[in-house]
Amino acid sequence: MRLSFPVLLVTLAFCCSEANAKVCPSLLMKLRSFIMDPTPIFKIVLLKYNAPPEAYQAELEVKKCINQISFSDRRTMINIMLKMVSTCNS
């Protein structure tokens, strides 16, 4: 079994558990920027976190792949994420 599926299940379990707090708005803003914004704007968002240079570069490498996904598919990803957050936060 691929590792991504169990990780997804554990993430959903923690997100939607009764004892968990609401999703951090800063995290939502970063994820939205990661998926939707062009790379120069995303770089500005990343600077707020004072991450090590290796982590910063790694995130920008993944951003290159995300940018290759069509805008409509990225919009669908955002809509799914927002539905999950609203379910977990209620």
Backbone as a ProteinNet text record, in pm:
[ID]
protein_1_A
[PRIMARY]
MRLSFPVLLVTLAFCCSEANAKVCPSLLMKLRSFIMDPTPIFKIVLLKYNAPPEAYQAELEVKKCINQISFSDRRTMINIMLKMVSTCNS
[TERTIARY]
84.5	0	89.9	50.3	126.6	115.6	219.7	224.5	127.1	96.3	11.4	-129.8	-183.4	-319.2	-330	-242.5	-250.1	-226.5	-135.9	-110.8	-236.3	-305.6	-430.4	-534.1	-547.7	-644.7	-612.8	-485.7	-446.9	-470.4	-438.3	-459.6	-607.4	-692.6	-836.3	-887.5	-833.8	-875.8	-840.7	-721.3	-682.3	-760.8	-781.4	-852.4	-996	-1060.9	-1203.2	-1234.4	-1133.9	-1162.9	-1230.2	-1308.6	-1380.7	-1286.3	-1170.3	-1080.2	-990.5	-989.3	-899.5	-955.3	-867.9	-907.8	-934.7	-984.4	-1011.2	-881.1	-893.7	-777.4	-723.6	-593.2	-526.9	-547.4	-596.4	-616.8	-488.6	-375.5	-248.2	-214	-242	-218.1	-308.2	-432.9	-524.7	-477	-428.9	-380.9	-259.3	-169.2	-50.2	-88	-179.8	-222.3	-291.4	-374.5	-442.6	-341.1	-243.3	-139.3	-56.7	-25.3	53.2	-17.1	-147.7	-222.5	-256.6	-294.5	-351.3	-257.1	-174.2	-96.5	22.6	65.4	189.1	309.6	418.7	536.9	589.2	599	651.1	567	437.6	351.7	368.1	378.3	396.5	528.9	633.2	761.2	745.6	665.6	641.6	571	474.2	403.8	500.9	589.7	685.6	783.4	815.5	913.3	866.3	734.8	682.2	722.3	752.2	773.5	919.5	1010.9	1153.6	1202.5	1165	1204.7	1351.6	1417.1	1554.8	1557.2	1668.8	1677	1642.7	1677.2	1648.6	1497.2	1426.5	1281.2	1216.1	1266.3	1214.9	1229.4	1348.7	1374.1	1289.8	1274.5	1194.5	1049.5	996.8	858.4	841.6	940.5	934.2	944.4	1018.7	1026.2	890.3	821.2	688.3	591.1	608.5	521.8	530.3	648.5	662.3	568.6	556.3	465.2	319.9	287	149.2	110.2	203.2	174.2	140.7	177.6	148.3	6.7	-60.7	-199.9	-289.1	-391.2	-479	-546.3	-578.5	-639.8	-772.3	-852.3	-982	-964.4	-863.6	-836.8	-785.8	-703.5	-657.1	-773.2	-864.7	-983.2	-1066.1	-1078.2	-1149.9	-1079.9	-947.3	-872.5	-903	-907.2	-938.4	-1078.8	-1174.7	-1312.7	-1324.1	-1254.6	-1255.9	-1193	-1081.3	-1015	-1107.3	-1176.3	-1266	-1384.1	-1434.5	-1542.1	-1492.8	-1372.4	-1316	-1297	-1246.2	-1222.8	-1353.2	-1454.1	-1582.6	-1645.1	-1626	-1676	-1598.9	-1468.8	-1385.8	-1401.3	-1428.2	-1439.2	-1577.3	-1673.5	-1807.6	-1832.1
-116.7	0	124.2	223.2	345.4	419.4	489.2	560.9	678.7	736.2	855.8	826.9	709.5	678.7	672.1	598.9	600.3	738.7	815.9	951.5	1036.6	1022.5	1095.9	1058.3	931	887	941.8	938.6	991.3	1141.9	1212.4	1357	1390	1318.4	1342.7	1309.5	1205.8	1168.5	1278.8	1333.4	1440.6	1568.2	1597.8	1720.1	1717.1	1605.9	1598.1	1539.4	1522.7	1470.1	1577.1	1536.4	1628.9	1713.8	1659.6	1728.8	1830.2	1830.5	1916.8	2058.6	2156.2	2295.2	2321.4	2439.1	2475.7	2488.4	2476.7	2486.2	2629.2	2639.8	2769.4	2851.7	2975	3058.5	3084.7	3092.6	3114.2	2996.3	2876.2	2756.7	2756.6	2794	2800.5	2902	3017.2	3119.1	3067.3	2996.9	2943.1	2837	2747.2	2643.8	2703.7	2805	2870.9	2936.7	3003.9	3068	2964.4	2853.7	2746	2691.8	2678.2	2618.6	2720.9	2841.8	2935.2	3046.5	3099.2	3218.6	3187.5	3287.2	3269.6	3261.5	3208.8	3184.1	3310	3427.1	3544.6	3583.2	3570.4	3602.1	3495.8	3369.8	3262.6	3278.2	3326.5	3349.9	3449.4	3553	3653.6	3589.4	3503.3	3433.9	3346.3	3276.5	3187.8	3263.8	3386.2	3462.4	3486	3484.8	3506.8	3396.7	3277.3	3162.2	3140.6	3219.5	3207.3	3062.9	2993.2	2852.7	2844.9	2732.1	2713.8	2717.8	2760	2771.1	2641.3	2527	2399.3	2376.1	2407.7	2390.8	2488.4	2610.2	2713.1	2668	2619.2	2572.6	2450	2359.7	2239.5	2276.8	2371.7	2412.7	2479.5	2556.3	2619.4	2516.3	2408.6	2301.8	2234.5	2209	2147.7	2246.2	2374.6	2478	2476	2445.4	2435.6	2328.9	2217.9	2111.1	2154.8	2220.6	2267.4	2365.9	2450.1	2549.9	2485.9	2360	2292.7	2236	2233.7	2187	2299.2	2264.1	2366.8	2448.3	2572.8	2662.2	2606.4	2549.5	2495.5	2377.7	2294.1	2183.1	2233.9	2339.3	2397.2	2460.1	2520.3	2579.2	2467.8	2354.6	2240.2	2192	2189.6	2149.9	2243.8	2372.1	2470.5	2448.4	2425.8	2404.4	2280.4	2173.8	2052.5	2081.4	2152.4	2186.5	2269.9	2366.3	2450.6	2370.6	2274.6	2189.1	2104.8	2050.7	1971.1	2055.5	2177.1	2264.4	2302.4	2334.4	2371.3	2254.2	2133.2	2015.2	1992.2	2006.3	1982.4	2093.1	2213.9	2326.4	2338.1	2262.3	2277.3	2180.4
0	0	0	-73.9	-79.2	53.5	89	215.8	219.2	103.8	102.3	153.9	128.4	172.9	324.9	394.9	541.8	601.3	540.9	590.1	574.4	463.3	442.5	547.8	575.2	675.4	813.9	851.7	983	989.5	881.4	877.5	893.1	822	833.1	973.5	1032.9	1168.2	1266.9	1256.8	1347.1	1319.4	1192.4	1154.4	1203.6	1191	1220.2	1357.9	1442	1574.7	1659.9	1756.9	1843.5	1927.8	1965.2	2055.5	1984.9	1854.8	1780.9	1770.3	1770.9	1753.6	1605.7	1577.8	1438.7	1360.6	1229.2	1141.6	1147.2	1158.2	1170.3	1041.9	1054.4	934.7	856.9	926.5	858.1	768.1	815.2	734.4	610.7	628.6	513.7	410.8	458.1	366.5	288.8	359.4	293.2	190.1	225.2	131.3	9.5	33.3	-77.9	-170.9	-111.7	-191.6	-266.6	-200.4	-262.1	-385	-377.8	-488.3	-597	-558.8	-655.6	-703.8	-616.7	-650.8	-740	-817.8	-894.3	-799.4	-846.8	-764.2	-694	-759.5	-687.5	-564.5	-574.2	-459.8	-351.9	-392.1	-295.7	-220.5	-287.2	-221.1	-106.3	-127.7	-23.2	96.1	70.1	178	256.1	187.1	253.1	342.9	308	385.9	529.7	553.1	687.5	784.2	734.5	820.1	860.4	807.5	841.2	836.3	732.5	716.2	674.3	701.4	653	499.6	443.2	296.6	223.4	280.8	215.7	207.1	313.7	314.1	217.2	214	123.5	-21.8	-56.7	-193.3	-227.6	-132.6	-157.4	-186.5	-111.1	-132.6	-269.7	-311	-443.3	-555.8	-532.7	-632.9	-651.2	-540.8	-549.4	-612.9	-585.3	-643.5	-796.5	-849.9	-995.7	-1052.2	-981.8	-1026.3	-1014.8	-905	-883.9	-994.2	-1034.7	-1138.8	-1273	-1292.6	-1418.4	-1422.9	-1309.4	-1304.5	-1357.2	-1432.1	-1489.1	-1379	-1412.4	-1313.8	-1263.4	-1350.2	-1306.6	-1210.9	-1234.7	-1143.1	-1008.6	-1011.2	-885.3	-808.5	-880.7	-816.4	-750.1	-817.2	-760.3	-633.1	-634.7	-514.9	-398	-424.7	-320	-266.1	-354.9	-311	-221.9	-257.5	-174.6	-39	-39.5	86.1	175.4	118	197.3	253.6	176.5	227.8	344.1	331.7	440.5	565.6	548.4	662.3	729.1	650.2	710	785.3	734.4	804.2	934	927.4	1046.1	1150.9	1108	1201.3	1265.3	1215.5	1272.2	1385.7
[MASK]
++++++++++++++++++++++++++++++++++++++++++++++++++++++++++++++++++++++++++++++++++++++++++

